[in-house]
Amino acid sequence: MGHVVTSGAVVHDSFLDVGSEDPRFAFMEAIIALAEHDERIVALDADVSRRTLTRHFRDRFPDRFWDLGVAEQNLMGVTAGLAASGRIPVACAFAVFVSMRAVEPIRTSICYPRLNAKLVGGYAGLSNGKDGATHQSIEDVAIMRSLPNLVVLSPSDAILADRIARAAIAHEGPVYVRIEYEDTPRIHEPDVRFEIGRGIRVRTGSDLTLATYGIALARAVEAARILGQAGISVEVLDMASLKPFDEELLVGSTDRTGALVTLEDHSIIGGIASLAAETLLRAGRAPRFRALGVADRFTESGKNDELRARFGLDVPAIVAAAREMLEDRVVTDGATG
């Protein structure tokens, strides 16, 4: 189904600051390392190279980089042409514009012919708090996973960003990588293996499953730690491959725990909440289920963590949701037994 990827050696002077935990640095570091050995890899940008870090690719490979300006539709048209000519283009822009402004050329010119293009959406989720609803991408997973032939991936930390970059380049076909620009703790071990179509069990548990993706994983792990101190055993899943989705892992986990909470910095419509519901329905399962995401509304400007608290996506909200579900289970089981 996919390529198993482990770390590879970086063969150039690294621009990755020691201690930096922003996944985009590790992602671009890996792309540059791969490009050292594969001249087919090229990079494109939409006038945001300081944020996407493609300027580092440009500095290393000036003849293999193009900045198309603030014109995401044209960016994807050129990306399609390069892919059709045998290159492996890595096209970078903000996630909200990749998934909305440029979705028609992505659909028709890249996904329909199944071209080998890699599309990178930055500032995803609520990681661009200051710019408000126009720049916060909380619909991109719903949009991009609806496109046939398109793989959808989301790194949760710098270590997995490296693995996902390598898996995306190794995969023959179009890939969308959703990256949040924000420092986050390194959750995964340095030797973690990633495979397209497979999730990762980060923590085992028996009382409740907490499934998430992206940098929300750090909050999920912290909530699980707090709940563990209260005697509640939480299994945490990093569903970094959103399409194809690891249905076996999710169903197996919820079969053991009997309860599921999904967490995402995305609308509850079309993201992992919808993926989980679809998966469990197909499997004929009906565990207790709570979806934590942005409700059916527009977001607003603010500090990233303040917005997560406002929308019920911070650690206290996760802990409260888990407690309420398990309290409900005790009451229900007592009433029926």
Phi and psi in degrees as a GROMACS rama.xvg file:
@    title "Ramachandran Plot"
@    xaxis  label "Phi"
@    yaxis  label "Psi"
@TYPE xy
-158.904  -174.185  GLY-2
-104.258  130.247  HIS-3
-81.1658  127.933  VAL-4
-126.585  132.278  VAL-5
-120.315  178.639  THR-6
-65.5769  149.053  SER-7
-122.795  162.17  GLY-8
-75.346  138.557  ALA-9
-89.3384  126.3  VAL-10
-107.825  12.8581  VAL-11
-131.76  169.962  HIS-12
-64.7831  126.143  ASP-13
-77.9661  139.871  SER-14
-99.4089  1.33397  PHE-15
-75.5295  113.099  LEU-16
-64.1728  135.603  ASP-17
-61.7733  128.272  VAL-18
93.4039  -11.7759  GLY-19
-68.9529  136.129  SER-20
-120.397  16.0273  GLU-21
-79.554  119.65  ASP-22
-57.8346  -26.1843  PRO-23
-65.1001  -31.0116  ARG-24
-64.8593  -48.1454  PHE-25
-64.2184  -37.2315  ALA-26
-62.5521  -51.248  PHE-27
-69.3373  -33.291  MET-28
-56.3864  -45.5508  GLU-29
-67.2292  -40.7469  ALA-30
-60.9954  -43.885  ILE-31
-64.7164  -42.0275  ILE-32
-60.4523  -42.8818  ALA-33
-66.2941  -37.7257  LEU-34
-67.0111  -23.1213  ALA-35
-59.1008  -30.2838  GLU-36
-111.075  -2.24255  HIS-37
-139.237  102.047  ASP-38
-70.3048  -8.47977  GLU-39
-73.0416  -22.391  ARG-40
-75.5188  123.694  ILE-41
-130.934  164.774  VAL-42
-129.544  147.121  ALA-43
-134.821  155.205  LEU-44
-146.119  164.707  ASP-45
-117.518  50.4522  ALA-46
68.9626  26.5972  ASP-47
-131.902  36.846  VAL-48
-67.2014  -22.2835  SER-49
-68.5853  -33.5541  ARG-50
-85.2559  -42.1824  ARG-51
-76.4894  -18.2626  THR-52
74.5884  12.8016  LEU-53
-66.9005  -15.0843  THR-54
-60.7169  -28.4815  ARG-55
-72.0445  -36.508  HIS-56
-64.7075  -43.1716  PHE-57
-59.0235  -43.2485  ARG-58
-63.8118  -34.047  ASP-59
-84.6055  -36.021  ARG-60
-131.824  71.4345  PHE-61
-60.833  -26.2382  PRO-62
-88.189  2.01458  ASP-63
-123.621  28.1198  ARG-64
-135.424  139.518  PHE-65
-135.828  132.879  TRP-66
-107.112  116.39  ASP-67
-92.8239  3.34909  LEU-68
76.4648  -173.232  GLY-69
-79.1319  76.0435  VAL-70
-155.298  72.6577  ALA-71
-64.1092  -31.513  GLU-72
-62.4674  -45.0381  GLN-73
-65.7453  -36.9753  ASN-74
-54.1133  -45.3826  LEU-75
-74.5403  -30.1069  MET-76
-64.689  -44.404  GLY-77
-66.8259  -39.2279  VAL-78
-58.3082  -43.3747  THR-79
-62.2013  -42.4754  ALA-80
-63.0771  -42.5672  GLY-81
-65.0457  -41.9485  LEU-82
-64.4504  -39.8854  ALA-83
-66.1875  -23.2987  ALA-84
-91.7572  4.53054  SER-85
102.891  -1.12473  GLY-86
-80.0251  166.829  ARG-87
-115.1  89.5753  ILE-88
-80.3323  138.556  PRO-89
-112.829  103.711  VAL-90
-100.652  121.152  ALA-91
-118.288  136.891  CYS-92
-163.831  -177.635  ALA-93
-74.1992  142.028  PHE-94
-57.6681  -38.6889  ALA-95
-62.5683  -33.6398  VAL-96
-88.8001  -30.6266  PHE-97
-60.7804  -45.1042  VAL-98
-85.3718  -13.5329  SER-99
-119.898  -59.5598  MET-100
-64.8398  -32.9562  ARG-101
-109.143  13.7016  ALA-102
-68.3802  -32.2023  VAL-103
-66.7416  -49.5129  GLU-104
-63.9811  -30.9463  PRO-105
-63.2203  -47.38  ILE-106
-61.3929  -51.4066  ARG-107
-87.2432  -37.4712  THR-108
-96.1552  -18.3807  SER-109
-115.071  -52.7837  ILE-110
-74.36  -41.4761  CYS-111
-59.1757  -47.3469  TYR-112
-84.8357  2.4575  PRO-113
53.4559  54.1544  ARG-114
-77.0835  154.82  LEU-115
-86.8825  67.6409  ASN-116
-115.894  144.764  ALA-117
-115.426  119.052  LYS-118
-109.171  126.342  LEU-119
-118.602  117.745  VAL-120
-103.792  111.646  GLY-121
-96.7664  172.65  GLY-122
53.0993  38.4651  TYR-123
-73.2768  164.27  ALA-124
62.4422  -132.817  GLY-125
-104.514  19.0543  LEU-126
-76.0089  -5.25381  SER-127
-116.492  57.6334  ASN-128
-58.0154  -39.8319  GLY-129
-64.9806  -28.2389  LYS-130
-89.6007  -4.04132  ASP-131
75.0637  -163.98  GLY-132
-60.2356  -32.3577  ALA-133
-68.7315  -22.5478  THR-134
-118.52  -2.7595  HIS-135
-91.9869  117.88  GLN-136
-91.968  94.5521  SER-137
-112.912  12.8888  ILE-138
-121.991  -4.59744  GLU-139
-66.6008  -37.6053  ASP-140
-63.0125  -44.2542  VAL-141
-59.5339  -41.9331  ALA-142
-71.6979  -50.4087  ILE-143
-72.1193  -32.6631  MET-144
-74.8917  -10.7866  ARG-145
-82.1224  -9.64065  SER-146
-88.561  122.389  LEU-147
-58.3974  146.947  PRO-148
75.4778  -5.09643  ASN-149
-96.5801  121.926  LEU-150
-80.7317  140.11  VAL-151
-125.046  120.8  VAL-152
-128.558  153.182  LEU-153
-147.502  109.903  SER-154
-74.5227  144.134  PRO-155
-99.6645  -18.6188  SER-156
-157.063  -178.98  ASP-157
-65.2319  -35.7469  ALA-158
-65.2474  -46.4723  ILE-159
-71.6201  -27.2102  LEU-160
-61.1184  -40.1657  ALA-161
-61.0243  -47.4337  ASP-162
-65.1636  -39.6285  ARG-163
-68.5262  -38.0244  ILE-164
-58.2821  -44.8343  ALA-165
-68.8248  -39.167  ARG-166
-66.8572  -38.547  ALA-167
-63.3615  -43.8793  ALA-168
-67.9398  -37.7884  ILE-169
-70.1094  -27.8744  ALA-170
-72.1672  133.372  HIS-171
-90.587  98.1298  GLU-172
144.288  175.876  GLY-173
-73.1896  140.003  PRO-174
-135.202  137.653  VAL-175
-111.539  124.651  TYR-176
-111.903  120.642  VAL-177
-97.5556  114.862  ARG-178
-120.965  131.184  ILE-179
-95.4636  132.327  GLU-180
-93.7304  90.6049  TYR-181
-168.339  139.487  GLU-182
-61.6932  138.857  ASP-183
-148.973  148.529  THR-184
-62.5776  151.539  PRO-185
-81.064  112.926  ARG-186
-92.9919  -41.6872  ILE-187
-80.971  152.129  HIS-188
-72.3524  152.992  GLU-189
-58.5648  -25.3258  PRO-190
-98.0428  16.7389  ASP-191
-59.727  142.705  VAL-192
-106.911  138.922  ARG-193
-124.135  138.312  PHE-194
-135.949  131.338  GLU-195
-58.4994  128.658  ILE-196
94.723  -0.208196  GLY-197
-125.677  135.54  ARG-198
-89.1932  177.511  GLY-199
-127.608  126.067  ILE-200
-81.2644  110.233  ARG-201
-85.3991  -32.4971  VAL-202
-148.728  136.195  ARG-203
-90.42  151.468  THR-204
-162.988  169.722  GLY-205
-126.709  -13.3234  SER-206
-99.1623  -28.8848  ASP-207
-161.434  144.193  LEU-208
-102.875  132.212  THR-209
-118.961  108.412  LEU-210
-109.428  132.967  ALA-211
-153.255  -173.024  THR-212
-160.71  166.461  TYR-213
67.4389  -163.382  GLY-214
-72.5446  -5.09959  ILE-215
-62.6516  -17.0655  ALA-216
-57.2328  -38.9282  LEU-217
-60.8404  -40.1104  ALA-218
-68.2635  -35.9509  ARG-219
-64.1897  -43.5411  ALA-220
-65.7063  -40.7387  VAL-221
-66.5625  -40.6935  GLU-222
-62.7292  -40.2936  ALA-223
-63.5108  -36.8344  ALA-224
-64.2234  -45.029  ARG-225
-64.0493  -43.8711  ILE-226
-64.7442  -36.0019  LEU-227
-61.6359  -35.2444  GLY-228
-65.0446  -22.907  GLN-229
-95.3388  9.05079  ALA-230
86.2143  13.2626  GLY-231
-103.533  120.515  ILE-232
-92.4822  114.92  SER-233
-113.653  128.579  VAL-234
-93.0147  128.946  GLU-235
-111.939  127.475  VAL-236
-115.787  131.293  LEU-237
-99.5831  104.15  ASP-238
-94.493  62.6086  MET-239
-65.2625  -26.1927  ALA-240
-94.6641  98.8136  SER-241
-83.0225  -23.6354  LEU-242
-155.97  115.439  LYS-243
-67.4491  152.536  PRO-244
-106.169  140.933  PHE-245
-82.9688  82.6067  ASP-246
-66.7656  -36.2951  GLU-247
-61.5838  -42.9587  GLU-248
-64.759  -45.2143  LEU-249
-65.6475  -46.5086  LEU-250
-65.1745  -43.2828  VAL-251
-61.5685  -39.9759  GLY-252
-67.1325  -46.8542  SER-253
-69.4436  -26.6396  THR-254
-62.8537  -36.0996  ASP-255
-77.2049  -38.3825  ARG-256
-95.7094  -30.7729  THR-257
78.8146  3.18877  GLY-258
-148.634  143.609  ALA-259
-136.967  132.45  LEU-260
-120.289  127.27  VAL-261
-102.754  144.744  THR-262
-133.955  131.25  LEU-263
-159.605  144.593  GLU-264
-88.4015  67.8979  ASP-265
-163.488  163.914  HIS-266
-59.2302  146.078  SER-267
-70.8683  -8.84736  ILE-268
-94.2983  115.362  ILE-269
92.3512  -7.36035  GLY-270
-96.2468  -143.042  GLY-271
-69.3505  -26.5583  ILE-272
-60.867  -46.0779  ALA-273
-67.9217  -41.3065  SER-274
-59.3181  -44.9395  LEU-275
-64.2523  -44.3248  ALA-276
-62.0679  -43.1628  ALA-277
-63.2027  -44.6206  GLU-278
-61.636  -48.8462  THR-279
-67.5649  -35.1411  LEU-280
-65.136  -44.1291  LEU-281
-62.755  -33.6636  ARG-282
-83.6376  -3.54926  ALA-283
72.397  29.3626  GLY-284
-108.855  151.658  ARG-285
-143.311  65.2398  ALA-286
-72.624  165.258  PRO-287
-62.1283  138.463  ARG-288
-142.493  131.666  PHE-289
-134.186  129.776  ARG-290
-106.496  121.964  ALA-291
-107.026  114.585  LEU-292
-167.055  -175.617  GLY-293
-76.3306  126.957  VAL-294
-66.8044  179.355  ALA-295
-71.3785  76.3521  ASP-296
-160.5  164.552  ARG-297
-82.3428  152.345  PHE-298
-84.3382  -167.02  THR-299
-152.449  173.033  GLU-300
-77.921  148.254  SER-301
164.253  174.123  GLY-302
-68.4251  144.4  LYS-303
-53.0265  -50.3595  ASN-304
-69.8356  -32.2713  ASP-305
-66.1883  -37.1989  GLU-306
-66.559  -39.6649  LEU-307
-64.4666  -38.1989  ARG-308
-65.2736  -40.3115  ALA-309
-64.4975  -36.8717  ARG-310
-94.0221  8.23199  PHE-311
72.7297  38.9729  GLY-312
-120.133  7.09814  LEU-313
-89.8217  176.894  ASP-314
-59.379  -46.345  VAL-315
-58.2683  -36.9901  PRO-316
-67.4927  -37.9099  ALA-317
-65.2496  -46.0573  ILE-318
-60.8632  -44.0452  VAL-319
-63.6023  -41.7608  ALA-320
-63.1996  -41.8185  ALA-321
-64.7888  -44.7592  ALA-322
-61.1308  -44.2327  ARG-323
-62.1642  -40.5073  GLU-324
-64.1075  -43.7302  MET-325
-73.0023  -33.8037  LEU-326
-63.659  -40.1444  GLU-327
-63.2678  -37.3565  ASP-328
-64.6377  -40.8944  ARG-329
-63.1888  -45.146  VAL-330
-63.8563  -44.8825  VAL-331
-65.3393  -45.2533  THR-332
-64.3208  -37.2816  ASP-333
-66.5179  -36.1123  GLY-334
-71.0937  -31.2721  ALA-335
-94.8823  -12.455  THR-336
